[in-house]
Amino acid sequence: MSQSPEQRHPREKPDREVVERLFQEGMSDYNLAELARLRIRYHNFPGANEIKRDLELLLQQWGLTEEALFEKTRQIHSYRTIYRKRETDQEDWS
């Protein structure tokens, strides 16, 4: 039985750009929210292993566990708006 090719997520290309930006810019409230958003998006996705590895590497570099990341982002979202919706923006939680 041959192994099927890795599935590509439809948002993989723009998400790759976000991941590269996270590596370049480092940790900030906005970047923590972005990392959490991407961890949720790719959780249980059957593929996109390179992005998943990079998301894990970011957690390690920033000295966080996934649980700590989610706790921090819950706190951030409780006191400030990270994502501002404009008329031209599309929701990006798919």
PyMOL Python script that loads the backbone (N, CA, C, O; Angstrom):
from pymol import cmd

cmd.read_pdbstr("""\
ATOM      1  N   MET A   1       0.847  -1.167   0.000  1.00  0.00           N
ATOM      2  CA  MET A   1       0.000   0.000   0.000  1.00  0.00           C
ATOM      3  C   MET A   1       0.897   1.237   0.000  1.00  0.00           C
ATOM      4  O   MET A   1       1.733   1.390   0.891  1.00  0.00           O
ATOM      5  N   SER A   2       0.738   2.107  -0.971  1.00  0.00           N
ATOM      6  CA  SER A   2       1.585   3.290  -1.054  1.00  0.00           C
ATOM      7  C   SER A   2       1.014   4.411  -0.191  1.00  0.00           C
ATOM      8  O   SER A   2      -0.196   4.530  -0.001  1.00  0.00           O
ATOM      9  N   GLN A   3       1.933   5.227   0.323  1.00  0.00           N
ATOM     10  CA  GLN A   3       1.525   6.345   1.158  1.00  0.00           C
ATOM     11  C   GLN A   3       1.004   7.466   0.268  1.00  0.00           C
ATOM     12  O   GLN A   3       1.624   7.808  -0.740  1.00  0.00           O
ATOM     13  N   SER A   4      -0.134   8.032   0.644  1.00  0.00           N
ATOM     14  CA  SER A   4      -0.705   9.111  -0.159  1.00  0.00           C
ATOM     15  C   SER A   4       0.103  10.391   0.044  1.00  0.00           C
ATOM     16  O   SER A   4       0.706  10.586   1.099  1.00  0.00           O
ATOM     17  N   PRO A   5       0.114  11.263  -0.967  1.00  0.00           N
ATOM     18  CA  PRO A   5       0.873  12.505  -0.823  1.00  0.00           C
ATOM     19  C   PRO A   5       0.281  13.391   0.271  1.00  0.00           C
ATOM     20  O   PRO A   5      -0.914  13.335   0.563  1.00  0.00           O
ATOM     21  N   GLU A   6       1.137  14.198   0.860  1.00  0.00           N
ATOM     22  CA  GLU A   6       0.710  15.092   1.922  1.00  0.00           C
ATOM     23  C   GLU A   6      -0.332  16.076   1.393  1.00  0.00           C
ATOM     24  O   GLU A   6      -0.173  16.657   0.320  1.00  0.00           O
ATOM     25  N   GLN A   7      -1.393  16.246   2.164  1.00  0.00           N
ATOM     26  CA  GLN A   7      -2.447  17.184   1.777  1.00  0.00           C
ATOM     27  C   GLN A   7      -1.959  18.615   1.938  1.00  0.00           C
ATOM     28  O   GLN A   7      -1.244  18.930   2.890  1.00  0.00           O
ATOM     29  N   ARG A   8      -2.341  19.475   1.014  1.00  0.00           N
ATOM     30  CA  ARG A   8      -2.009  20.903   1.095  1.00  0.00           C
ATOM     31  C   ARG A   8      -3.245  21.660   1.565  1.00  0.00           C
ATOM     32  O   ARG A   8      -4.345  21.473   1.046  1.00  0.00           O
ATOM     33  N   HIS A   9      -3.040  22.504   2.544  1.00  0.00           N
ATOM     34  CA  HIS A   9      -4.146  23.326   3.049  1.00  0.00           C
ATOM     35  C   HIS A   9      -4.387  24.462   2.056  1.00  0.00           C
ATOM     36  O   HIS A   9      -3.423  25.013   1.524  1.00  0.00           O
ATOM     37  N   PRO A  10      -5.644  24.830   1.789  1.00  0.00           N
ATOM     38  CA  PRO A  10      -5.921  25.902   0.829  1.00  0.00           C
ATOM     39  C   PRO A  10      -5.330  27.252   1.243  1.00  0.00           C
ATOM     40  O   PRO A  10      -5.140  28.116   0.387  1.00  0.00           O
ATOM     41  N   ARG A  11      -5.038  27.454   2.508  1.00  0.00           N
ATOM     42  CA  ARG A  11      -4.461  28.714   2.993  1.00  0.00           C
ATOM     43  C   ARG A  11      -2.952  28.595   3.239  1.00  0.00           C
ATOM     44  O   ARG A  11      -2.346  29.480   3.844  1.00  0.00           O
ATOM     45  N   GLU A  12      -2.354  27.506   2.771  1.00  0.00           N
ATOM     46  CA  GLU A  12      -0.957  27.234   3.093  1.00  0.00           C
ATOM     47  C   GLU A  12      -0.003  28.320   2.598  1.00  0.00           C
ATOM     48  O   GLU A  12       0.909  28.708   3.328  1.00  0.00           O
ATOM     49  N   LYS A  13      -0.188  28.810   1.396  1.00  0.00           N
ATOM     50  CA  LYS A  13       0.741  29.812   0.863  1.00  0.00           C
ATOM     51  C   LYS A  13       0.703  31.114   1.678  1.00  0.00           C
ATOM     52  O   LYS A  13       1.755  31.575   2.121  1.00  0.00           O
ATOM     53  N   PRO A  14      -0.488  31.728   1.891  1.00  0.00           N
ATOM     54  CA  PRO A  14      -0.476  32.939   2.714  1.00  0.00           C
ATOM     55  C   PRO A  14      -0.067  32.670   4.162  1.00  0.00           C
ATOM     56  O   PRO A  14       0.537  33.526   4.808  1.00  0.00           O
ATOM     57  N   ASP A  15      -0.398  31.480   4.671  1.00  0.00           N
ATOM     58  CA  ASP A  15       0.008  31.141   6.037  1.00  0.00           C
ATOM     59  C   ASP A  15       1.522  30.998   6.137  1.00  0.00           C
ATOM     60  O   ASP A  15       2.106  31.341   7.165  1.00  0.00           O
ATOM     61  N   ARG A  16       2.158  30.504   5.098  1.00  0.00           N
ATOM     62  CA  ARG A  16       3.621  30.386   5.086  1.00  0.00           C
ATOM     63  C   ARG A  16       4.241  31.775   5.243  1.00  0.00           C
ATOM     64  O   ARG A  16       5.233  31.939   5.954  1.00  0.00           O
ATOM     65  N   GLU A  17       3.655  32.775   4.575  1.00  0.00           N
ATOM     66  CA  GLU A  17       4.150  34.149   4.695  1.00  0.00           C
ATOM     67  C   GLU A  17       4.001  34.660   6.130  1.00  0.00           C
ATOM     68  O   GLU A  17       4.883  35.353   6.638  1.00  0.00           O
ATOM     69  N   VAL A  18       2.892  34.320   6.776  1.00  0.00           N
ATOM     70  CA  VAL A  18       2.678  34.713   8.170  1.00  0.00           C
ATOM     71  C   VAL A  18       3.734  34.060   9.051  1.00  0.00           C
ATOM     72  O   VAL A  18       4.321  34.722   9.907  1.00  0.00           O
ATOM     73  N   VAL A  19       3.981  32.779   8.853  1.00  0.00           N
ATOM     74  CA  VAL A  19       4.966  32.061   9.654  1.00  0.00           C
ATOM     75  C   VAL A  19       6.349  32.691   9.496  1.00  0.00           C
ATOM     76  O   VAL A  19       7.063  32.879  10.481  1.00  0.00           O
ATOM     77  N   GLU A  20       6.721  33.011   8.276  1.00  0.00           N
ATOM     78  CA  GLU A  20       8.029  33.650   8.043  1.00  0.00           C
ATOM     79  C   GLU A  20       8.101  34.993   8.769  1.00  0.00           C
ATOM     80  O   GLU A  20       9.139  35.338   9.334  1.00  0.00           O
ATOM     81  N   ARG A  21       7.012  35.745   8.755  1.00  0.00           N
ATOM     82  CA  ARG A  21       6.984  37.028   9.461  1.00  0.00           C
ATOM     83  C   ARG A  21       7.134  36.823  10.961  1.00  0.00           C
ATOM     84  O   ARG A  21       7.818  37.600  11.628  1.00  0.00           O
ATOM     85  N   LEU A  22       6.497  35.781  11.499  1.00  0.00           N
ATOM     86  CA  LEU A  22       6.610  35.498  12.928  1.00  0.00           C
ATOM     87  C   LEU A  22       8.057  35.203  13.311  1.00  0.00           C
ATOM     88  O   LEU A  22       8.531  35.662  14.350  1.00  0.00           O
ATOM     89  N   PHE A  23       8.756  34.444  12.480  1.00  0.00           N
ATOM     90  CA  PHE A  23      10.169  34.162  12.741  1.00  0.00           C
ATOM     91  C   PHE A  23      10.986  35.458  12.726  1.00  0.00           C
ATOM     92  O   PHE A  23      11.872  35.642  13.561  1.00  0.00           O
ATOM     93  N   GLN A  24      10.692  36.344  11.791  1.00  0.00           N
ATOM     94  CA  GLN A  24      11.459  37.578  11.648  1.00  0.00           C
ATOM     95  C   GLN A  24      11.160  38.574  12.766  1.00  0.00           C
ATOM     96  O   GLN A  24      12.079  39.188  13.309  1.00  0.00           O
ATOM     97  N   GLU A  25       9.898  38.737  13.109  1.00  0.00           N
ATOM     98  CA  GLU A  25       9.496  39.781  14.054  1.00  0.00           C
ATOM     99  C   GLU A  25       9.586  39.362  15.511  1.00  0.00           C
ATOM    100  O   GLU A  25       9.803  40.206  16.380  1.00  0.00           O
ATOM    101  N   GLY A  26       9.425  38.091  15.793  1.00  0.00           N
ATOM    102  CA  GLY A  26       9.450  37.639  17.180  1.00  0.00           C
ATOM    103  C   GLY A  26       8.117  37.820  17.872  1.00  0.00           C
ATOM    104  O   GLY A  26       7.093  38.092  17.244  1.00  0.00           O
ATOM    105  N   MET A  27       8.158  37.661  19.183  1.00  0.00           N
ATOM    106  CA  MET A  27       6.940  37.627  19.978  1.00  0.00           C
ATOM    107  C   MET A  27       6.397  39.034  20.240  1.00  0.00           C
ATOM    108  O   MET A  27       7.133  39.939  20.633  1.00  0.00           O
ATOM    109  N   SER A  28       5.106  39.192  20.016  1.00  0.00           N
ATOM    110  CA  SER A  28       4.339  40.393  20.353  1.00  0.00           C
ATOM    111  C   SER A  28       2.909  39.917  20.581  1.00  0.00           C
ATOM    112  O   SER A  28       2.581  38.770  20.278  1.00  0.00           O
ATOM    113  N   ASP A  29       2.061  40.784  21.111  1.00  0.00           N
ATOM    114  CA  ASP A  29       0.669  40.372  21.312  1.00  0.00           C
ATOM    115  C   ASP A  29       0.041  39.910  20.004  1.00  0.00           C
ATOM    116  O   ASP A  29      -0.604  38.863  19.952  1.00  0.00           O
ATOM    117  N   TYR A  30       0.232  40.697  18.948  1.00  0.00           N
ATOM    118  CA  TYR A  30      -0.354  40.339  17.657  1.00  0.00           C
ATOM    119  C   TYR A  30       0.218  39.013  17.155  1.00  0.00           C
ATOM    120  O   TYR A  30      -0.529  38.158  16.681  1.00  0.00           O
ATOM    121  N   ASN A  31       1.524  38.840  17.256  1.00  0.00           N
ATOM    122  CA  ASN A  31       2.148  37.617  16.748  1.00  0.00           C
ATOM    123  C   ASN A  31       1.771  36.403  17.587  1.00  0.00           C
ATOM    124  O   ASN A  31       1.676  35.300  17.048  1.00  0.00           O
ATOM    125  N   LEU A  32       1.554  36.570  18.881  1.00  0.00           N
ATOM    126  CA  LEU A  32       1.045  35.465  19.701  1.00  0.00           C
ATOM    127  C   LEU A  32      -0.341  35.054  19.212  1.00  0.00           C
ATOM    128  O   LEU A  32      -0.636  33.864  19.097  1.00  0.00           O
ATOM    129  N   ALA A  33      -1.186  36.036  18.925  1.00  0.00           N
ATOM    130  CA  ALA A  33      -2.538  35.740  18.423  1.00  0.00           C
ATOM    131  C   ALA A  33      -2.463  35.021  17.076  1.00  0.00           C
ATOM    132  O   ALA A  33      -3.228  34.091  16.822  1.00  0.00           O
ATOM    133  N   GLU A  34      -1.549  35.448  16.224  1.00  0.00           N
ATOM    134  CA  GLU A  34      -1.386  34.803  14.923  1.00  0.00           C
ATOM    135  C   GLU A  34      -0.915  33.358  15.079  1.00  0.00           C
ATOM    136  O   GLU A  34      -1.417  32.459  14.404  1.00  0.00           O
ATOM    137  N   LEU A  35       0.044  33.142  15.965  1.00  0.00           N
ATOM    138  CA  LEU A  35       0.532  31.779  16.196  1.00  0.00           C
ATOM    139  C   LEU A  35      -0.593  30.894  16.727  1.00  0.00           C
ATOM    140  O   LEU A  35      -0.755  29.761  16.276  1.00  0.00           O
ATOM    141  N   ALA A  36      -1.361  31.398  17.670  1.00  0.00           N
ATOM    142  CA  ALA A  36      -2.486  30.623  18.214  1.00  0.00           C
ATOM    143  C   ALA A  36      -3.511  30.310  17.128  1.00  0.00           C
ATOM    144  O   ALA A  36      -4.017  29.191  17.044  1.00  0.00           O
ATOM    145  N   ARG A  37      -3.812  31.305  16.302  1.00  0.00           N
ATOM    146  CA  ARG A  37      -4.781  31.111  15.211  1.00  0.00           C
ATOM    147  C   ARG A  37      -4.313  30.011  14.263  1.00  0.00           C
ATOM    148  O   ARG A  37      -5.101  29.159  13.850  1.00  0.00           O
ATOM    149  N   LEU A  38      -3.025  30.035  13.922  1.00  0.00           N
ATOM    150  CA  LEU A  38      -2.501  29.021  13.006  1.00  0.00           C
ATOM    151  C   LEU A  38      -2.420  27.646  13.667  1.00  0.00           C
ATOM    152  O   LEU A  38      -2.649  26.631  13.010  1.00  0.00           O
ATOM    153  N   ARG A  39      -2.096  27.605  14.962  1.00  0.00           N
ATOM    154  CA  ARG A  39      -2.089  26.313  15.664  1.00  0.00           C
ATOM    155  C   ARG A  39      -3.486  25.693  15.620  1.00  0.00           C
ATOM    156  O   ARG A  39      -3.627  24.488  15.411  1.00  0.00           O
ATOM    157  N   ILE A  40      -4.503  26.507  15.814  1.00  0.00           N
ATOM    158  CA  ILE A  40      -5.880  26.001  15.760  1.00  0.00           C
ATOM    159  C   ILE A  40      -6.217  25.544  14.341  1.00  0.00           C
ATOM    160  O   ILE A  40      -6.805  24.478  14.158  1.00  0.00           O
ATOM    161  N   ARG A  41      -5.852  26.335  13.349  1.00  0.00           N
ATOM    162  CA  ARG A  41      -6.169  25.990  11.959  1.00  0.00           C
ATOM    163  C   ARG A  41      -5.560  24.643  11.559  1.00  0.00           C
ATOM    164  O   ARG A  41      -6.228  23.825  10.928  1.00  0.00           O
ATOM    165  N   TYR A  42      -4.315  24.414  11.918  1.00  0.00           N
ATOM    166  CA  TYR A  42      -3.612  23.223  11.435  1.00  0.00           C
ATOM    167  C   TYR A  42      -3.722  22.024  12.374  1.00  0.00           C
ATOM    168  O   TYR A  42      -3.252  20.935  12.045  1.00  0.00           O
ATOM    169  N   HIS A  43      -4.338  22.216  13.538  1.00  0.00           N
ATOM    170  CA  HIS A  43      -4.549  21.102  14.456  1.00  0.00           C
ATOM    171  C   HIS A  43      -5.438  20.065  13.768  1.00  0.00           C
ATOM    172  O   HIS A  43      -6.512  20.396  13.266  1.00  0.00           O
ATOM    173  N   ASN A  44      -5.002  18.856  13.748  1.00  0.00           N
ATOM    174  CA  ASN A  44      -5.730  17.733  13.132  1.00  0.00           C
ATOM    175  C   ASN A  44      -5.843  17.823  11.612  1.00  0.00           C
ATOM    176  O   ASN A  44      -6.547  17.012  11.011  1.00  0.00           O
ATOM    177  N   PHE A  45      -5.174  18.780  10.971  1.00  0.00           N
ATOM    178  CA  PHE A  45      -5.185  18.809   9.514  1.00  0.00           C
ATOM    179  C   PHE A  45      -4.233  17.728   9.008  1.00  0.00           C
ATOM    180  O   PHE A  45      -3.088  17.661   9.456  1.00  0.00           O
ATOM    181  N   PRO A  46      -4.686  16.883   8.083  1.00  0.00           N
ATOM    182  CA  PRO A  46      -3.844  15.770   7.601  1.00  0.00           C
ATOM    183  C   PRO A  46      -2.858  16.222   6.517  1.00  0.00           C
ATOM    184  O   PRO A  46      -3.037  15.923   5.336  1.00  0.00           O
ATOM    185  N   GLY A  47      -1.855  16.920   6.920  1.00  0.00           N
ATOM    186  CA  GLY A  47      -0.854  17.409   5.977  1.00  0.00           C
ATOM    187  C   GLY A  47      -0.256  18.697   6.484  1.00  0.00           C
ATOM    188  O   GLY A  47      -0.337  19.000   7.675  1.00  0.00           O
ATOM    189  N   ALA A  48       0.351  19.463   5.581  1.00  0.00           N
ATOM    190  CA  ALA A  48       0.993  20.733   5.923  1.00  0.00           C
ATOM    191  C   ALA A  48       2.010  20.547   7.042  1.00  0.00           C
ATOM    192  O   ALA A  48       2.124  21.378   7.943  1.00  0.00           O
ATOM    193  N   ASN A  49       2.744  19.444   6.968  1.00  0.00           N
ATOM    194  CA  ASN A  49       3.657  19.101   8.045  1.00  0.00           C
ATOM    195  C   ASN A  49       4.789  20.105   8.224  1.00  0.00           C
ATOM    196  O   ASN A  49       5.272  20.297   9.340  1.00  0.00           O
ATOM    197  N   GLU A  50       5.211  20.740   7.154  1.00  0.00           N
ATOM    198  CA  GLU A  50       6.286  21.731   7.278  1.00  0.00           C
ATOM    199  C   GLU A  50       5.818  22.934   8.108  1.00  0.00           C
ATOM    200  O   GLU A  50       6.548  23.413   8.976  1.00  0.00           O
ATOM    201  N   ILE A  51       4.624  23.412   7.843  1.00  0.00           N
ATOM    202  CA  ILE A  51       4.092  24.520   8.636  1.00  0.00           C
ATOM    203  C   ILE A  51       3.899  24.082  10.082  1.00  0.00           C
ATOM    204  O   ILE A  51       4.237  24.831  10.999  1.00  0.00           O
ATOM    205  N   LYS A  52       3.369  22.901  10.302  1.00  0.00           N
ATOM    206  CA  LYS A  52       3.183  22.397  11.663  1.00  0.00           C
ATOM    207  C   LYS A  52       4.509  22.348  12.408  1.00  0.00           C
ATOM    208  O   LYS A  52       4.572  22.723  13.579  1.00  0.00           O
ATOM    209  N   ARG A  53       5.571  21.891  11.746  1.00  0.00           N
ATOM    210  CA  ARG A  53       6.903  21.854  12.384  1.00  0.00           C
ATOM    211  C   ARG A  53       7.362  23.259  12.731  1.00  0.00           C
ATOM    212  O   ARG A  53       7.907  23.486  13.812  1.00  0.00           O
ATOM    213  N   ASP A  54       7.146  24.203  11.823  1.00  0.00           N
ATOM    214  CA  ASP A  54       7.572  25.579  12.083  1.00  0.00           C
ATOM    215  C   ASP A  54       6.766  26.210  13.216  1.00  0.00           C
ATOM    216  O   ASP A  54       7.319  26.974  14.007  1.00  0.00           O
ATOM    217  N   LEU A  55       5.494  25.911  13.309  1.00  0.00           N
ATOM    218  CA  LEU A  55       4.687  26.429  14.413  1.00  0.00           C
ATOM    219  C   LEU A  55       5.192  25.880  15.742  1.00  0.00           C
ATOM    220  O   LEU A  55       5.238  26.601  16.739  1.00  0.00           O
ATOM    221  N   GLU A  56       5.564  24.623  15.754  1.00  0.00           N
ATOM    222  CA  GLU A  56       6.130  24.015  16.963  1.00  0.00           C
ATOM    223  C   GLU A  56       7.473  24.660  17.303  1.00  0.00           C
ATOM    224  O   GLU A  56       7.759  24.923  18.471  1.00  0.00           O
ATOM    225  N   LEU A  57       8.290  24.911  16.292  1.00  0.00           N
ATOM    226  CA  LEU A  57       9.583  25.559  16.495  1.00  0.00           C
ATOM    227  C   LEU A  57       9.411  26.967  17.072  1.00  0.00           C
ATOM    228  O   LEU A  57      10.167  27.371  17.955  1.00  0.00           O
ATOM    229  N   LEU A  58       8.430  27.705  16.582  1.00  0.00           N
ATOM    230  CA  LEU A  58       8.148  29.033  17.132  1.00  0.00           C
ATOM    231  C   LEU A  58       7.792  28.944  18.611  1.00  0.00           C
ATOM    232  O   LEU A  58       8.276  29.739  19.416  1.00  0.00           O
ATOM    233  N   LEU A  59       6.950  27.982  18.970  1.00  0.00           N
ATOM    234  CA  LEU A  59       6.607  27.793  20.385  1.00  0.00           C
ATOM    235  C   LEU A  59       7.872  27.565  21.205  1.00  0.00           C
ATOM    236  O   LEU A  59       8.050  28.167  22.264  1.00  0.00           O
ATOM    237  N   GLN A  60       8.742  26.702  20.718  1.00  0.00           N
ATOM    238  CA  GLN A  60       9.986  26.403  21.436  1.00  0.00           C
ATOM    239  C   GLN A  60      10.862  27.644  21.553  1.00  0.00           C
ATOM    240  O   GLN A  60      11.377  27.942  22.630  1.00  0.00           O
ATOM    241  N   GLN A  61      11.032  28.368  20.447  1.00  0.00           N
ATOM    242  CA  GLN A  61      11.874  29.564  20.460  1.00  0.00           C
ATOM    243  C   GLN A  61      11.334  30.629  21.412  1.00  0.00           C
ATOM    244  O   GLN A  61      12.107  31.350  22.042  1.00  0.00           O
ATOM    245  N   TRP A  62      10.027  30.726  21.515  1.00  0.00           N
ATOM    246  CA  TRP A  62       9.412  31.720  22.373  1.00  0.00           C
ATOM    247  C   TRP A  62       9.222  31.203  23.799  1.00  0.00           C
ATOM    248  O   TRP A  62       8.686  31.911  24.651  1.00  0.00           O
ATOM    249  N   GLY A  63       9.663  29.962  24.058  1.00  0.00           N
ATOM    250  CA  GLY A  63       9.605  29.388  25.399  1.00  0.00           C
ATOM    251  C   GLY A  63       8.201  29.139  25.902  1.00  0.00           C
ATOM    252  O   GLY A  63       7.911  29.358  27.078  1.00  0.00           O
ATOM    253  N   LEU A  64       7.323  28.682  25.017  1.00  0.00           N
ATOM    254  CA  LEU A  64       5.923  28.467  25.366  1.00  0.00           C
ATOM    255  C   LEU A  64       5.484  27.041  25.083  1.00  0.00           C
ATOM    256  O   LEU A  64       6.017  26.378  24.193  1.00  0.00           O
ATOM    257  N   THR A  65       4.519  26.586  25.839  1.00  0.00           N
ATOM    258  CA  THR A  65       3.773  25.385  25.489  1.00  0.00           C
ATOM    259  C   THR A  65       2.513  25.862  24.773  1.00  0.00           C
ATOM    260  O   THR A  65       2.182  27.047  24.814  1.00  0.00           O
ATOM    261  N   GLU A  66       1.823  24.957  24.128  1.00  0.00           N
ATOM    262  CA  GLU A  66       0.570  25.340  23.478  1.00  0.00           C
ATOM    263  C   GLU A  66      -0.425  25.853  24.521  1.00  0.00           C
ATOM    264  O   GLU A  66      -1.134  26.829  24.276  1.00  0.00           O
ATOM    265  N   GLU A  67      -0.476  25.205  25.665  1.00  0.00           N
ATOM    266  CA  GLU A  67      -1.384  25.628  26.732  1.00  0.00           C
ATOM    267  C   GLU A  67      -1.064  27.063  27.182  1.00  0.00           C
ATOM    268  O   GLU A  67      -1.972  27.872  27.368  1.00  0.00           O
ATOM    269  N   ALA A  68       0.221  27.372  27.354  1.00  0.00           N
ATOM    270  CA  ALA A  68       0.623  28.726  27.757  1.00  0.00           C
ATOM    271  C   ALA A  68       0.294  29.744  26.662  1.00  0.00           C
ATOM    272  O   ALA A  68      -0.137  30.858  26.958  1.00  0.00           O
ATOM    273  N   LEU A  69       0.496  29.364  25.403  1.00  0.00           N
ATOM    274  CA  LEU A  69       0.159  30.236  24.282  1.00  0.00           C
ATOM    275  C   LEU A  69      -1.320  30.587  24.309  1.00  0.00           C
ATOM    276  O   LEU A  69      -1.688  31.757  24.196  1.00  0.00           O
ATOM    277  N   PHE A  70      -2.169  29.576  24.457  1.00  0.00           N
ATOM    278  CA  PHE A  70      -3.608  29.817  24.454  1.00  0.00           C
ATOM    279  C   PHE A  70      -4.034  30.648  25.669  1.00  0.00           C
ATOM    280  O   PHE A  70      -4.930  31.485  25.556  1.00  0.00           O
ATOM    281  N   GLU A  71      -3.411  30.430  26.817  1.00  0.00           N
ATOM    282  CA  GLU A  71      -3.722  31.219  28.007  1.00  0.00           C
ATOM    283  C   GLU A  71      -3.352  32.686  27.772  1.00  0.00           C
ATOM    284  O   GLU A  71      -4.131  33.585  28.089  1.00  0.00           O
ATOM    285  N   LYS A  72      -2.163  32.923  27.218  1.00  0.00           N
ATOM    286  CA  LYS A  72      -1.730  34.295  26.928  1.00  0.00           C
ATOM    287  C   LYS A  72      -2.675  34.978  25.936  1.00  0.00           C
ATOM    288  O   LYS A  72      -3.047  36.137  26.120  1.00  0.00           O
ATOM    289  N   THR A  73      -3.051  34.262  24.904  1.00  0.00           N
ATOM    290  CA  THR A  73      -3.912  34.895  23.888  1.00  0.00           C
ATOM    291  C   THR A  73      -5.326  35.124  24.423  1.00  0.00           C
ATOM    292  O   THR A  73      -5.977  36.094  24.033  1.00  0.00           O
ATOM    293  N   ARG A  74      -5.808  34.259  25.299  1.00  0.00           N
ATOM    294  CA  ARG A  74      -7.116  34.522  25.938  1.00  0.00           C
ATOM    295  C   ARG A  74      -7.037  35.814  26.751  1.00  0.00           C
ATOM    296  O   ARG A  74      -7.957  36.632  26.719  1.00  0.00           O
ATOM    297  N   GLN A  75      -5.934  35.991  27.477  1.00  0.00           N
ATOM    298  CA  GLN A  75      -5.752  37.222  28.256  1.00  0.00           C
ATOM    299  C   GLN A  75      -5.691  38.440  27.334  1.00  0.00           C
ATOM    300  O   GLN A  75      -6.336  39.456  27.595  1.00  0.00           O
ATOM    301  N   ILE A  76      -4.920  38.333  26.264  1.00  0.00           N
ATOM    302  CA  ILE A  76      -4.791  39.444  25.314  1.00  0.00           C
ATOM    303  C   ILE A  76      -6.154  39.822  24.748  1.00  0.00           C
ATOM    304  O   ILE A  76      -6.513  40.999  24.719  1.00  0.00           O
ATOM    305  N   HIS A  77      -6.909  38.828  24.301  1.00  0.00           N
ATOM    306  CA  HIS A  77      -8.223  39.092  23.700  1.00  0.00           C
ATOM    307  C   HIS A  77      -9.218  39.638  24.727  1.00  0.00           C
ATOM    308  O   HIS A  77     -10.182  40.307  24.355  1.00  0.00           O
ATOM    309  N   SER A  78      -8.996  39.362  26.003  1.00  0.00           N
ATOM    310  CA  SER A  78      -9.932  39.844  27.025  1.00  0.00           C
ATOM    311  C   SER A  78      -9.780  41.341  27.290  1.00  0.00           C
ATOM    312  O   SER A  78     -10.728  41.980  27.747  1.00  0.00           O
ATOM    313  N   TYR A  79      -8.613  41.907  27.013  1.00  0.00           N
ATOM    314  CA  TYR A  79      -8.431  43.327  27.305  1.00  0.00           C
ATOM    315  C   TYR A  79      -8.158  44.194  26.083  1.00  0.00           C
ATOM    316  O   TYR A  79      -8.097  45.417  26.202  1.00  0.00           O
ATOM    317  N   ARG A  80      -7.995  43.595  24.926  1.00  0.00           N
ATOM    318  CA  ARG A  80      -7.770  44.437  23.744  1.00  0.00           C
ATOM    319  C   ARG A  80      -8.199  43.721  22.478  1.00  0.00           C
ATOM    320  O   ARG A  80      -8.260  42.492  22.429  1.00  0.00           O
ATOM    321  N   THR A  81      -8.494  44.509  21.455  1.00  0.00           N
ATOM    322  CA  THR A  81      -8.873  43.964  20.164  1.00  0.00           C
ATOM    323  C   THR A  81      -7.622  43.815  19.318  1.00  0.00           C
ATOM    324  O   THR A  81      -6.960  44.803  18.999  1.00  0.00           O
ATOM    325  N   ILE A  82      -7.303  42.600  18.961  1.00  0.00           N
ATOM    326  CA  ILE A  82      -6.120  42.320  18.148  1.00  0.00           C
ATOM    327  C   ILE A  82      -6.456  42.457  16.669  1.00  0.00           C
ATOM    328  O   ILE A  82      -5.710  43.074  15.908  1.00  0.00           O
ATOM    329  N   TYR A  83      -7.572  41.884  16.273  1.00  0.00           N
ATOM    330  CA  TYR A  83      -7.971  41.909  14.871  1.00  0.00           C
ATOM    331  C   TYR A  83      -9.058  42.957  14.681  1.00  0.00           C
ATOM    332  O   TYR A  83     -10.152  42.834  15.233  1.00  0.00           O
ATOM    333  N   ARG A  84      -8.762  43.954  13.923  1.00  0.00           N
ATOM    334  CA  ARG A  84      -9.738  44.992  13.608  1.00  0.00           C
ATOM    335  C   ARG A  84     -10.350  44.669  12.258  1.00  0.00           C
ATOM    336  O   ARG A  84      -9.638  44.497  11.269  1.00  0.00           O
ATOM    337  N   LYS A  85     -11.659  44.588  12.220  1.00  0.00           N
ATOM    338  CA  LYS A  85     -12.352  44.251  10.979  1.00  0.00           C
ATOM    339  C   LYS A  85     -12.641  45.517  10.186  1.00  0.00           C
ATOM    340  O   LYS A  85     -13.244  46.466  10.687  1.00  0.00           O
ATOM    341  N   ARG A  86     -12.201  45.504   8.957  1.00  0.00           N
ATOM    342  CA  ARG A  86     -12.514  46.588   8.023  1.00  0.00           C
ATOM    343  C   ARG A  86     -13.475  46.017   6.986  1.00  0.00           C
ATOM    344  O   ARG A  86     -13.610  44.801   6.850  1.00  0.00           O
ATOM    345  N   GLU A  87     -14.130  46.900   6.269  1.00  0.00           N
ATOM    346  CA  GLU A  87     -15.087  46.443   5.252  1.00  0.00           C
ATOM    347  C   GLU A  87     -14.432  45.543   4.221  1.00  0.00           C
ATOM    348  O   GLU A  87     -15.082  44.642   3.691  1.00  0.00           O
ATOM    349  N   THR A  88     -13.161  45.766   3.924  1.00  0.00           N
ATOM    350  CA  THR A  88     -12.477  44.973   2.897  1.00  0.00           C
ATOM    351  C   THR A  88     -11.893  43.681   3.433  1.00  0.00           C
ATOM    352  O   THR A  88     -11.440  42.841   2.656  1.00  0.00           O
ATOM    353  N   ASP A  89     -11.895  43.502   4.767  1.00  0.00           N
ATOM    354  CA  ASP A  89     -11.320  42.294   5.371  1.00  0.00           C
ATOM    355  C   ASP A  89     -12.259  41.120   5.222  1.00  0.00           C
ATOM    356  O   ASP A  89     -13.482  41.260   5.224  1.00  0.00           O
ATOM    357  N   GLN A  90     -11.646  39.960   5.093  1.00  0.00           N
ATOM    358  CA  GLN A  90     -12.400  38.718   5.100  1.00  0.00           C
ATOM    359  C   GLN A  90     -12.043  37.971   6.376  1.00  0.00           C
ATOM    360  O   GLN A  90     -10.911  38.057   6.851  1.00  0.00           O
ATOM    361  N   GLU A  91     -12.983  37.252   6.923  1.00  0.00           N
ATOM    362  CA  GLU A  91     -12.680  36.400   8.057  1.00  0.00           C
ATOM    363  C   GLU A  91     -11.681  35.343   7.617  1.00  0.00           C
ATOM    364  O   GLU A  91     -11.781  34.810   6.512  1.00  0.00           O
ATOM    365  N   ASP A  92     -10.725  35.041   8.471  1.00  0.00           N
ATOM    366  CA  ASP A  92      -9.659  34.114   8.109  1.00  0.00           C
ATOM    367  C   ASP A  92      -9.518  33.002   9.130  1.00  0.00           C
ATOM    368  O   ASP A  92      -8.407  32.684   9.554  1.00  0.00           O
ATOM    369  N   TRP A  93     -10.627  32.411   9.527  1.00  0.00           N
ATOM    370  CA  TRP A  93     -10.584  31.354  10.532  1.00  0.00           C
ATOM    371  C   TRP A  93     -10.811  29.968   9.932  1.00  0.00           C
ATOM    372  O   TRP A  93     -10.981  28.994  10.665  1.00  0.00           O
ATOM    373  N   SER A  94     -10.816  29.879   8.622  1.00  0.00           N
ATOM    374  CA  SER A  94     -11.083  28.589   7.987  1.00  0.00           C
ATOM    375  C   SER A  94      -9.938  27.623   8.152  1.00  0.00           C
ATOM    376  O   SER A  94     -10.011  26.491   7.673  1.00  0.00           O
TER     377      SER A  94
END
""", "prot")
cmd.dss("prot")
cmd.show_as("cartoon", "prot")
cmd.util.cbc("prot")
cmd.orient("prot")
